[in-house]
Amino acid sequence: MKAVKQQGFTLIELMMVVTVTAILAIIAYPSYDTFIRKSRLENARGDLLENARRLENFYSINRTFDGFRDLKNDNEYFDIFFVYNPTDSSSGNHVASTTSALADPEIGHYLLTARAKPSTNGKETRFMQLNDDGVTTICTGTATTQKAVLIPDTGNPPKECEIY
């Protein structure tokens, strides 16, 4: 009888490959997740900076933020909000979007906020803010506790925030 040479993998060899692959995936996934979260925040920061540029351009032409409607809000993972507190207190606060959960910035100043969209970025617990001084902060909080946080006069952010 002629000897037939067998080809393929044994069950043990296959199980070793599956085990090694699983271990690599367990080690790599947290790093991948962190990378994705950082890149989404960086994208939101770019949108905040772009909106700040638009606001400053609008202000240089009109000498007011009243009437600003050119808010870029096409980020897939974050909603962008704009809050402006005019110097004339009789005119009330200008809010470019439904932002009743956001506190008011100082009089005569604006605040841009990027808050995670629950539908596409539900695991994100942080939100990012950019004030008119160009200071970007990242704060932690859930959708119900995300309020506008301004840097106190001391120059230090609140304990739940960090300067980005």
LINRARA-V501115 format. One record per backbone hydrogen bond with DSSP energy under -0.5 kcal/mol. CO is the residue of the C=O (numbers start at 0). NH is the residue of the N-H. If there is no record, write none. Layout:
BEGIN
[[CO | NH] [CO | NH]]
END
This chain:
BEGIN
[[2 | 4] [3 | 5] [9 | 13] [10 | 14] [11 | 15] [12 | 16] [13 | 17] [14 | 18] [15 | 19] [16 | 20] [17 | 21] [18 | 22] [19 | 23] [20 | 24] [21 | 25] [22 | 26] [23 | 27] [24 | 28] [25 | 29] [26 | 30] [27 | 31] [28 | 32] [29 | 33] [30 | 34] [31 | 35] [32 | 36] [33 | 37] [34 | 38] [35 | 39] [36 | 40] [37 | 41] [38 | 42] [39 | 43] [40 | 44] [41 | 45] [42 | 46] [43 | 47] [44 | 48] [45 | 49] [46 | 50] [47 | 51] [48 | 52] [49 | 53] [50 | 54] [51 | 55] [52 | 56] [53 | 57] [54 | 58] [55 | 59] [56 | 60] [57 | 61] [58 | 62] [64 | 67] [70 | 72] [76 | 116] [78 | 114] [80 | 112] [81 | 95] [82 | 110] [83 | 85] [83 | 93] [84 | 107] [86 | 88] [87 | 90] [88 | 91] [91 | 85] [92 | 94] [93 | 83] [93 | 95] [96 | 98] [98 | 101] [105 | 108] [108 | 84] [109 | 131] [110 | 82] [111 | 129] [112 | 80] [112 | 114] [113 | 127] [114 | 78] [115 | 117] [116 | 120] [117 | 121] [120 | 123] [124 | 140] [125 | 115] [126 | 138] [127 | 113] [128 | 136] [129 | 111] [130 | 133] [133 | 135] [134 | 130] [135 | 163] [136 | 128] [137 | 161] [138 | 126] [141 | 144] [141 | 145] [144 | 146] [147 | 149] [151 | 154] [155 | 151] [157 | 160] [159 | 139] [161 | 137]]
END
